[in-house]
Amino acid sequence: MSDIRTLPGFREFYPEDRAVLGHIFDVWRQACRRYGFREWESPVLEPLELFTEKSGEEIVRQLFNFEDKGGRQVSLRPEMTPSLARMVGARANGMAKPIRWFAIGENYRYEKPQKGRLRAFYQLNADLLGEAGPAADAELIALCADCLLGFGLTQQDFRIRISDRTLWFRYLASLGVPEANATAVLGVVDKLERGAPKDLIEAMTAALAGTACDPEKTLAAARTFAATRSLEELAQLAAGDAAMTARLDEWNHLLGTLKSMGFGECIAIDLTIVRGLAYYTGFVFEAFETGGEARALAGGGRYDALVKKLGGPDLPAVGFGMGDVTLRDLLEAKKLLPAYADGPDFFVMVLGADARAAALEDVANLRRAGFRVEYNLRDGKFGKLAQQAETAGAKYALVYGGEEVAKGVTKVRSLTDRTEAEVPRTDLVPALRAVMEEGMRAILP
């Protein structure tokens, strides 16, 4: 047989790895449900035009796209926002507003695999639609922070850097940049922190083609604006511009709401964040770890025009995505991932054929009661079965031998400290629930 390996950029999850992924999903779900969000799902295979309509034809080079056997141009989803916009748009008129949805799904992008970036990755998407005010943006930023805090991170471990495409557009207009060129200029701003000066001037020249704007002066002004880090500095730059001053009132609302909710330590103004996708329309934000490699952990913003663009009603929207790859790297570095704990609650040790019928009756009852239970499929001796129970990952063993069955009891044994206690089989379910909550002290004499 040939050496068949996993495709580049894809992952396989052995049970212990899948248990960690399940833990990440659990924390995400718990946070979203605390905020009143409802879970949804979309097809993993979508019409290609759903993504080209949103992002343009240039996105095709990042897609796993092909022609299916029916002659349709299709693609594995690279993200879920277009599917969300389509699904909400189809029923929006009959939905109570605001709409709070979240999804956890695997996405696929055909790009070079590297640290923190793979071709297949899981992502949480949380979106709030139907509310145009900054309270909705604050709600999503707060949820983003709570998702990270749910893993045991502190507000010192990450920063959510907030920016504003609306403010950028208004500032560029004050410099004389035509609206038609503003998005291209923001594409240059997106590269300010990592681009070489010569490359940035060339990119700005191309972005301002056909205008009277001076590329060097515009780039210098953009650097000054991007370096702004406080509302006071923004107010000075906005002086005399009524539209920019009015926008700062919404900034005050946003930051005030987040501080009132207790997230003041982990948020910061950073106008270098503009988010590369053209469909963002207002506040945008990204979460970064504060130490180590300063990796991006999440990102999102407002996209008020997308639902209408994809055929739905005019519906304001804001959302974010958080991937599992860099998040898991950070949690491993911080030693915040739980140990592999996907074993049974109880391992039933059946000692002999004369005890098997009673043991299997209790196994079935315990499973119906919601416990995770394993037992030895073949007869064995006590020492070997105790080792098997520990290997399975159980904390407790239930011992069934001829003596226990004759007395009508089950021997409950802690595999951690070797303490034991006998429990009447008729009281087994409530007794084991107490053990799960309080440990062996709940049943020890």
Phi and psi in degrees as a GROMACS rama.xvg file:
@    title "Ramachandran Plot"
@    xaxis  label "Phi"
@    yaxis  label "Psi"
@TYPE xy
-69.4232  160.723  SER-2
-82.4384  92.0296  ASP-3
-91.772  120.865  ILE-4
-116.575  164.537  ARG-5
-62.4597  140.712  THR-6
-64.6752  149.402  LEU-7
-58.1906  135.132  PRO-8
83.9797  -0.478846  GLY-9
-109.612  156.77  PHE-10
-124.182  151.628  ARG-11
-117.806  144.207  GLU-12
-117.341  109.638  PHE-13
-71.8111  162.817  TYR-14
-50.2812  -41.5826  PRO-15
-66.8409  -34.0676  GLU-16
-71.9687  -39.4979  ASP-17
-67.1495  -29.9697  ARG-18
-64.968  -38.5679  ALA-19
-66.1239  -43.8907  VAL-20
-60.9308  -40.7268  LEU-21
-61.9495  -37.3562  GLY-22
-61.9851  -43.9079  HIS-23
-60.8245  -45.3617  ILE-24
-60.8781  -41.5383  PHE-25
-61.0122  -45.2623  ASP-26
-64.1096  -42.7139  VAL-27
-58.9718  -48.9828  TRP-28
-62.3478  -43.4159  ARG-29
-61.3678  -42.8443  GLN-30
-64.1868  -46.5565  ALA-31
-63.8815  -40.0594  CYS-32
-70.3278  -31.5373  ARG-33
-62.8413  -27.411  ARG-34
-92.634  5.69575  TYR-35
81.8945  19.2888  GLY-36
-87.7036  146.077  PHE-37
-110.664  142.076  ARG-38
-83.7189  143.15  GLU-39
-138.104  173.036  TRP-40
-149.839  151.01  GLU-41
-128.181  165.024  SER-42
-63.6187  146.052  PRO-43
-77.1835  -21.4259  VAL-44
-112.031  124.78  LEU-45
-129.469  161.19  GLU-46
-60.3906  137.053  PRO-47
-56.4111  -37.7129  LEU-48
-63.5806  -21.5364  GLU-49
-60.3845  -36.002  LEU-50
-90.1256  -34.9302  PHE-51
-70.9451  -31.3929  THR-52
-65.1479  -36.5706  GLU-53
-80.7072  -41.6971  LYS-54
-116.261  -6.92565  SER-55
94.5263  165.443  GLY-56
-65.1081  -24.4812  GLU-57
-64.0156  -18.6793  GLU-58
-71.5865  -16.8136  ILE-59
-57.7109  -34.6065  VAL-60
-65.9924  -14.8498  ARG-61
-98.7091  1.88227  GLN-62
-104.585  153.949  LEU-63
-91.4658  82.9824  PHE-64
-116.526  152.515  ASN-65
-164.299  173.142  PHE-66
-97.6561  125.795  GLU-67
-82.1567  -179.794  ASP-68
-69.5927  -12.314  LYS-69
-94.1548  6.38406  GLY-70
80.8935  12.7753  GLY-71
-90.9397  142.776  ARG-72
-84.5493  116.278  GLN-73
-130.411  167.925  VAL-74
-150.874  144.171  SER-75
-65.4286  141.359  LEU-76
-67.646  130.701  ARG-77
-87.8306  -18.3759  PRO-78
-161.638  172.953  GLU-79
-110.378  -8.31887  MET-80
-60.5619  -43.946  THR-81
-60.6362  -40.0591  PRO-82
-63.6274  -41.099  SER-83
-59.1603  -48.1029  LEU-84
-61.3219  -39.6606  ALA-85
-66.2292  -46.3413  ARG-86
-67.4665  -43.6347  MET-87
-66.0342  -41.8766  VAL-88
-59.0731  -32.8705  GLY-89
-69.6593  -25.476  ALA-90
-128.646  10.1409  ARG-91
-58.3187  -36.2244  ALA-92
-64.8729  -23.5368  ASN-93
-101.081  6.33917  GLY-94
-99.935  140.721  MET-95
-69.0462  140.732  ALA-96
-109.026  149.399  LYS-97
-76.237  156.071  PRO-98
-93.2134  124.35  ILE-99
-116.888  107.666  ARG-100
-126.703  149.075  TRP-101
-139.926  156.386  PHE-102
-145.512  148.697  ALA-103
-125.067  114.914  ILE-104
-150.511  163.028  GLY-105
-88.786  135.258  GLU-106
-121.072  163.167  ASN-107
-138.631  126.895  TYR-108
-135.181  130.976  ARG-109
-87.0036  88.811  TYR-110
-141.413  167.915  GLU-111
-66.9522  121.838  LYS-112
-63.5668  137.202  PRO-113
-154.793  175.318  GLN-114
-58.7808  125.31  LYS-115
82.1886  -2.81348  GLY-116
-141.611  114.069  ARG-117
-120.317  172.995  LEU-118
-83.2546  -19.3074  ARG-119
-132.291  127.667  ALA-120
-151.548  151.463  PHE-121
-93.1419  144.935  TYR-122
-144.203  138.381  GLN-123
-87.0224  130.23  LEU-124
-118.11  128.951  ASN-125
-127.73  130.761  ALA-126
-139.83  142.634  ASP-127
-124.967  119.625  LEU-128
-120.531  145.407  LEU-129
101.116  4.88317  GLY-130
-131.859  119.546  GLU-131
-90.2893  -17.7044  ALA-132
-78.1065  165.49  GLY-133
-66.1493  -14.3617  PRO-134
-61.4833  -34.3818  ALA-135
-68.7993  -40.7306  ALA-136
-62.4101  -41.8953  ASP-137
-62.6057  -39.4395  ALA-138
-61.6123  -41.6074  GLU-139
-71.4386  -39.0818  LEU-140
-66.0119  -39.4069  ILE-141
-63.1067  -42.0294  ALA-142
-63.9625  -41.2152  LEU-143
-57.3767  -46.1174  CYS-144
-64.0882  -42.5676  ALA-145
-66.6342  -32.8631  ASP-146
-60.3222  -42.6586  CYS-147
-71.5386  -41.201  LEU-148
-64.386  -28.2363  LEU-149
-63.3754  -19.1288  GLY-150
-89.6844  1.32203  PHE-151
98.5449  -0.555004  GLY-152
-69.0057  156.669  LEU-153
-108.469  170.242  THR-154
-67.7368  -12.5026  GLN-155
-84.4177  -14.02  GLN-156
-83.4306  -14.9787  ASP-157
-150.064  160.032  PHE-158
-130.331  135.535  ARG-159
-100.209  108.576  ILE-160
-92.4637  122.736  ARG-161
-109.526  136.813  ILE-162
-135.973  -170.368  SER-163
-155.796  106.597  ASP-164
-67.1923  -33.2435  ARG-165
-60.2843  -46.0828  THR-166
-64.2743  -38.796  LEU-167
-62.4552  -46.3033  TRP-168
-60.1234  -40.6366  PHE-169
-70.4801  -36.905  ARG-170
-66.3146  -44.3447  TYR-171
-62.2041  -37.8394  LEU-172
-61.9035  -36.6934  ALA-173
-67.7075  -21.444  SER-174
-86.6929  -4.3696  LEU-175
92.5501  7.93629  GLY-176
-74.8666  122.386  VAL-177
-62.588  149.618  PRO-178
-56.3197  -35.6255  GLU-179
-65.2301  -22.2538  ALA-180
-101.31  -8.63859  ASN-181
-62.7057  -41.094  ALA-182
-63.4379  -40.244  THR-183
-65.4786  -37.7652  ALA-184
-64.1286  -40.4503  VAL-185
-64.0007  -29.347  LEU-186
-62.1979  -33.23  GLY-187
-73.4129  -42.3567  VAL-188
-56.9033  -37.2426  VAL-189
-61.4225  -20.6486  ASP-190
-105.494  6.5126  LYS-191
-56.4725  -39.9543  LEU-192
-76.4335  -20.1788  GLU-193
-124.836  -5.66664  ARG-194
-87.7927  146.004  GLY-195
-72.658  144.933  ALA-196
-51.5189  -45.2447  PRO-197
-62.449  -41.6953  LYS-198
-66.9025  -36.9163  ASP-199
-67.9288  -40.1874  LEU-200
-64.0276  -42.6271  ILE-201
-62.5006  -42.4591  GLU-202
-66.8827  -39.8749  ALA-203
-67.578  -37.5723  MET-204
-60.4332  -42.7612  THR-205
-67.2555  -38.7409  ALA-206
-66.5469  -29.0698  ALA-207
-100.436  11.1615  LEU-208
-55.498  133.766  ALA-209
86.0316  4.10236  GLY-210
-114.891  170.392  THR-211
-92.1068  3.79936  ALA-212
-75.1438  142.268  CYS-213
-85.5494  120.678  ASP-214
-59.0251  -41.3045  PRO-215
-67.6633  -43.1181  GLU-216
-66.3405  -40.4625  LYS-217
-65.2216  -40.4337  THR-218
-65.2757  -41.3018  LEU-219
-64.1619  -42.6728  ALA-220
-64.7298  -38.4763  ALA-221
-64.8191  -38.3835  ALA-222
-62.6775  -43.4148  ARG-223
-61.1671  -45.8009  THR-224
-65.5809  -41.7666  PHE-225
-65.4726  -25.0172  ALA-226
-80.8557  -6.04408  ALA-227
-66.6036  134.109  THR-228
-129.868  7.7768  ARG-229
-145.979  158.087  SER-230
-66.4399  -29.5884  LEU-231
-65.0467  -44.0656  GLU-232
-64.544  -40.5154  GLU-233
-62.5297  -39.476  LEU-234
-63.0397  -36.6325  ALA-235
-66.3342  -41.9548  GLN-236
-68.6557  -28.061  LEU-237
-87.6119  -6.98565  ALA-238
-53.9217  127.412  ALA-239
90.2496  -10.4399  GLY-240
-108.215  105.547  ASP-241
-61.6868  -39.4828  ALA-242
-65.7782  -43.1754  ALA-243
-67.3899  -39.5898  MET-244
-62.4518  -41.0326  THR-245
-64.1787  -36.7713  ALA-246
-65.876  -32.1639  ARG-247
-65.5164  -25.5713  LEU-248
-61.6213  -38.5966  ASP-249
-70.1893  -32.8808  GLU-250
-61.3824  -44.5425  TRP-251
-60.7151  -40.0259  ASN-252
-63.0057  -47.6233  HIS-253
-60.7013  -53.8491  LEU-254
-67.7948  -36.767  LEU-255
-63.5288  -40.7399  GLY-256
-62.6454  -45.4186  THR-257
-65.0287  -38.4558  LEU-258
-68.0792  -38.2036  LYS-259
-63.1179  -31.3669  SER-260
-84.2568  -1.30997  MET-261
92.4687  17.8358  GLY-262
-108.7  19.6947  PHE-263
-61.6456  -30.2265  GLY-264
-74.1428  -23.4663  GLU-265
-109.266  9.76662  CYS-266
-115.293  150.402  ILE-267
-153.173  148.658  ALA-268
-80.4693  129.492  ILE-269
-150.741  97.8705  ASP-270
-78.4864  1.0173  LEU-271
-74.317  -16.1985  THR-272
-81.9984  113.897  ILE-273
-126.582  -8.11095  VAL-274
61.145  123.393  ARG-275
-69.6597  -25.9744  GLY-276
-74.1837  135.613  LEU-277
-71.1909  -16.094  ALA-278
-80.0667  -7.1167  TYR-279
-70.9422  139.607  TYR-280
-125.571  -12.8935  THR-281
-146.236  -127.274  GLY-282
-61.5185  136.454  PHE-283
-131.302  155.623  VAL-284
-154.523  154.703  PHE-285
-140.48  142.229  GLU-286
-102.163  131.816  ALA-287
-127.705  148.036  PHE-288
-72.5013  147.343  GLU-289
-88.5633  -18.4145  THR-290
-118.328  -173.326  GLY-291
60.0881  -124.701  GLY-292
-90.7891  4.11828  GLU-293
51.3173  44.719  ALA-294
-72.6087  148.189  ARG-295
-74.3438  134.534  ALA-296
-110.029  -26.3171  LEU-297
-163.751  162.419  ALA-298
-163.149  151.994  GLY-299
-177.079  -164.119  GLY-300
162.321  -170.041  GLY-301
-90.8757  137.838  ARG-302
-136.98  72.4605  TYR-303
-69.7763  -19.4919  ASP-304
-100.274  -7.04174  ALA-305
-70.7428  -42.3117  LEU-306
-60.0238  -44.4574  VAL-307
-65.6551  -39.2239  LYS-308
-61.9438  -31.5588  LYS-309
-94.1136  18.5374  LEU-310
99.6761  0.322594  GLY-311
-95.0178  -171.437  GLY-312
-74.8225  169.352  PRO-313
-73.848  103.874  ASP-314
-134.495  116.11  LEU-315
-65.3068  150.489  PRO-316
-154.942  149.484  ALA-317
-145.16  143.742  VAL-318
-163.311  174.481  GLY-319
-147.787  161.662  PHE-320
-124.965  144.259  GLY-321
-134.985  117.438  MET-322
-88.0303  161.048  GLY-323
-87.2734  -17.3588  ASP-324
-73.1217  -59.3018  VAL-325
-69.3345  -31.0462  THR-326
-61.3403  -46.7625  LEU-327
-63.3006  -39.8228  ARG-328
-57.8867  -43.3128  ASP-329
-66.3551  -44.4064  LEU-330
-64.1887  -35.2616  LEU-331
-66.1402  -43.2339  GLU-332
-63.7575  -34.395  ALA-333
-87.502  -0.339964  LYS-334
57.0611  44.0677  LYS-335
-109.131  6.25935  LEU-336
-88.0215  135.338  LEU-337
-68.7162  152.781  PRO-338
-64.2026  153.096  ALA-339
-55.1656  114.195  TYR-340
-136.819  56.7395  ALA-341
-110.445  18.9121  ASP-342
-82.1794  -178.377  GLY-343
-73.946  158.884  PRO-344
-68.8565  -40.6032  ASP-345
-139.652  141.475  PHE-346
-110.231  120.616  PHE-347
-87.889  118.464  VAL-348
-96.633  108.606  MET-349
-94.9124  112.688  VAL-350
-104.109  81.2719  LEU-351
107.665  153.001  GLY-352
-64.7146  -30.4562  ALA-353
-71.4146  -13.9192  ASP-354
-103.567  -7.45644  ALA-355
-67.7271  -41.9597  ARG-356
-61.2452  -45.9825  ALA-357
-64.8668  -40.5583  ALA-358
-63.1815  -43.6509  ALA-359
-67.7985  -33.386  LEU-360
-61.281  -43.8957  GLU-361
-71.506  -36.5572  ASP-362
-55.7076  -48.1152  VAL-363
-62.7381  -42.7741  ALA-364
-65.3307  -40.4335  ASN-365
-66.5029  -40.1164  LEU-366
-64.6831  -40.1009  ARG-367
-65.5104  -27.5031  ARG-368
-80.3419  -4.93607  ALA-369
104.426  0.688196  GLY-370
-80.0222  149.669  PHE-371
-91.6489  118.794  ARG-372
-133.031  133.793  VAL-373
-121.412  161.468  GLU-374
-149.42  162.942  TYR-375
-75.544  122.641  ASN-376
-73.049  -24.7863  LEU-377
-119.001  149.047  ARG-378
-65.0177  147.315  ASP-379
-157.221  174.629  GLY-380
-88.363  162.348  LYS-381
-55.7596  -50.2171  PHE-382
-60.4708  -43.7128  GLY-383
-67.3812  -38.3566  LYS-384
-71.4669  -34.0432  LEU-385
-63.331  -40.1813  ALA-386
-65.5813  -39.5577  GLN-387
-62.9471  -38.9286  GLN-388
-64.4929  -42.6223  ALA-389
-66.8383  -40.1689  GLU-390
-62.245  -35.0978  THR-391
-69.0559  -16.746  ALA-392
94.7761  12.9333  GLY-393
-78.9509  148.773  ALA-394
-92.372  -23.2851  LYS-395
-133.339  146.773  TYR-396
-117.068  147.96  ALA-397
-113.742  119.65  LEU-398
-99.5474  126.017  VAL-399
-122.501  105.013  TYR-400
-120.027  177.337  GLY-401
-58.9558  -37.5331  GLY-402
-66.8694  -43.7151  GLU-403
-64.5309  -42.6428  GLU-404
-64.9945  -40.3345  VAL-405
-63.5875  -34.0821  ALA-406
-83.8284  -11.3282  LYS-407
75.5264  29.8304  GLY-408
-125.798  166.373  VAL-409
-120.87  135.038  THR-410
-90.6324  119.078  LYS-411
-96.9293  126.02  VAL-412
-124.273  127.948  ARG-413
-77.9615  126.08  SER-414
-83.5785  -1.9891  LEU-415
-91.3507  -51.5947  THR-416
-117.127  4.35804  ASP-417
68.5455  13.4992  ARG-418
-71.4374  151.605  THR-419
-137.329  152.395  GLU-420
-153.843  146.534  ALA-421
-95.3927  138.36  GLU-422
-127.637  132.576  VAL-423
-57.2697  137.681  PRO-424
-60.69  -28.6566  ARG-425
-69.9489  -20.3149  THR-426
-107.471  15.0121  ASP-427
-64.7038  -44.5729  LEU-428
-62.6915  -53.3449  VAL-429
-63.791  -34.166  PRO-430
-65.2323  -41.8719  ALA-431
-72.6463  -29.8487  LEU-432
-63.2977  -40.0083  ARG-433
-65.1717  -38.8882  ALA-434
-62.9155  -41.4746  VAL-435
-62.9383  -33.358  MET-436
-87.0922  -39.6538  GLU-437
-117.012  -8.55623  GLU-438
86.0044  -171.915  GLY-439
-63.8475  -22.8747  MET-440
-61.1593  -19.2307  ARG-441
-68.3936  -22.3724  ALA-442
-124.998  -5.48491  ILE-443
-70.4814  142.079  LEU-444
